[in-house]
Every structure is written in C-alpha cells, then in structure tokens.
Amino acid sequence: MATAFKAFLNSPVGPKTTHFWGPVSNWGFILAGMADMNKPPELISGSMTAVMCVYSGLFMRFSWVVNPRNYFLLATHASNESVQLYQLSRYVKAQGYLEKKEPEAQQ
C-alpha cells in the first residue's frame, strides 16, 4: 500500500504537479453549476454558459493529447461539459428559443 501511494505521489500526474491541481481546482466550476441547478433559469448567463461549454470541450481534447495523458483532467471537463450543457438547455427553454412560432397570417 505504501509503495502504491509513493508511486502516486511521484507520478507525472500526481499531486506534486499542475496536472493534478488544475483539475482539482476546476471542480469548483462543476460544483457551482450543480448548485445553480435549483436556481431560476432567468439568472443563467447564456453567453457565459456557452463559453464554459467551449472551454471544457477544448480542454477535453487537450487532456487527451497531452503527454502523459491526463484522465483526471478529461473526467473533470467531461463532467463540467455535462453540467454546463444542462444549464444551457435550461437557459434556451427559459428564453423561448425552442417554442414553435405561429406563422403570421398573410394579409
């Protein structure tokens, strides 16, 4: 057990590196998004939520191609992408973008 823990401490993605602490700090975005699920959708910023979706999408790609491959970062941004897409869907529904428009009568 001590050998496995020591190997984790000294690994290229262990707690002595930014490959570990970057994803840990990004869990704040996920927790904040989850906390906002119970708030009214009128309070959601559509542009900021869209930016967070793009941000997480880009960093999921980065975490896959970086050497060593960072699965913790990938899981973090996949989780954030899920939360932000849900928030974006709430925003879109609240703004009425998905409602069917009645065709205007021709005069």
C-alpha positions as CSV (number, residue, x, y, z in Angstrom):
1,M,0.0,0.0,0.0
2,A,2.8,2.4,0.9
3,T,4.5,1.6,-2.4
4,A,1.4,2.4,-4.4
5,F,0.9,5.7,-2.6
6,K,4.6,6.6,-3.1
7,A,4.2,5.8,-6.8
8,F,1.2,8.1,-7.0
9,L,3.0,10.9,-5.2
10,N,5.9,10.8,-7.6
11,S,3.9,10.1,-10.8
12,P,3.9,12.6,-13.7
13,V,0.3,13.4,-12.9
14,G,0.5,13.2,-9.2
15,P,-0.2,15.8,-6.5
16,K,3.3,17.4,-7.0
17,T,2.3,18.6,-10.5
18,T,-0.1,21.0,-12.1
19,H,-1.6,18.0,-13.9
20,F,-3.2,17.2,-10.6
21,W,-4.1,20.5,-9.1
22,G,-5.5,22.1,-12.3
23,P,-8.3,19.5,-12.4
24,V,-8.9,19.7,-8.7
25,S,-9.4,23.5,-8.9
26,N,-11.7,23.1,-11.9
27,W,-14.2,21.0,-9.8
28,G,-15.3,24.4,-8.4
29,F,-16.9,25.1,-11.8
30,I,-18.8,21.8,-11.6
31,L,-19.9,22.3,-8.0
32,A,-21.1,25.8,-8.8
33,G,-23.0,24.6,-11.8
34,M,-24.6,21.9,-9.8
35,A,-25.6,24.4,-7.1
36,D,-27.2,26.6,-9.8
37,M,-29.5,23.8,-10.9
38,N,-32.0,24.8,-8.3
39,K,-32.0,28.5,-9.2
40,P,-34.4,30.1,-11.7
41,P,-33.2,29.8,-15.3
42,E,-33.7,33.5,-15.8
43,L,-30.5,34.0,-13.8
44,I,-28.4,32.0,-16.2
45,S,-26.0,33.9,-18.4
46,G,-26.3,32.3,-21.8
47,S,-23.1,33.7,-23.2
48,M,-21.0,32.6,-20.2
49,T,-22.5,29.1,-20.2
50,A,-21.7,28.8,-23.9
51,V,-18.2,29.9,-23.2
52,M,-17.8,27.3,-20.4
53,C,-19.1,24.6,-22.9
54,V,-16.4,25.6,-25.5
55,Y,-13.8,25.8,-22.7
56,S,-14.5,22.3,-21.4
57,G,-14.7,20.9,-24.9
58,L,-11.2,22.3,-25.8
59,F,-9.7,21.1,-22.6
60,M,-11.1,17.6,-23.0
61,R,-9.2,17.5,-26.3
62,F,-6.1,18.9,-24.6
63,S,-6.2,16.3,-21.8
64,W,-6.4,13.5,-24.4
65,V,-3.4,14.7,-26.4
66,V,-1.1,15.9,-23.6
67,N,1.8,13.6,-22.6
68,P,1.2,11.9,-20.2
69,R,-2.5,11.5,-21.0
70,N,-4.4,13.2,-18.2
71,Y,-7.6,11.1,-17.5
72,F,-8.4,13.2,-14.3
73,L,-8.5,16.4,-16.4
74,L,-10.6,14.6,-19.0
75,A,-13.1,13.4,-16.4
76,T,-13.2,16.9,-14.9
77,H,-14.0,18.7,-18.1
78,A,-16.4,15.9,-19.3
79,S,-18.3,16.5,-16.0
80,N,-18.3,20.3,-16.5
81,E,-19.4,19.9,-20.1
82,S,-22.4,17.9,-18.9
83,V,-23.4,20.4,-16.2
84,Q,-22.9,23.4,-18.5
85,L,-24.9,21.8,-21.3
86,Y,-27.8,21.1,-18.9
87,Q,-27.6,24.8,-17.8
88,L,-27.6,25.9,-21.4
89,S,-30.6,23.8,-22.2
90,R,-32.5,25.4,-19.2
91,Y,-31.5,28.9,-20.5
92,V,-32.7,28.1,-24.0
93,K,-36.0,26.8,-22.8
94,A,-36.5,29.8,-20.5
95,Q,-35.8,32.2,-23.3
96,G,-38.3,30.5,-25.5
97,Y,-35.9,29.6,-28.3
98,L,-37.4,26.1,-28.7
99,E,-41.1,27.2,-28.9
100,K,-42.8,26.8,-32.3
101,K,-43.6,30.0,-33.9
102,E,-47.0,30.6,-35.3
103,P,-46.9,31.5,-39.0
104,E,-48.1,35.0,-39.5
105,A,-51.3,35.4,-41.4
106,Q,-50.9,36.8,-44.9
107,Q,-52.9,40.0,-45.5
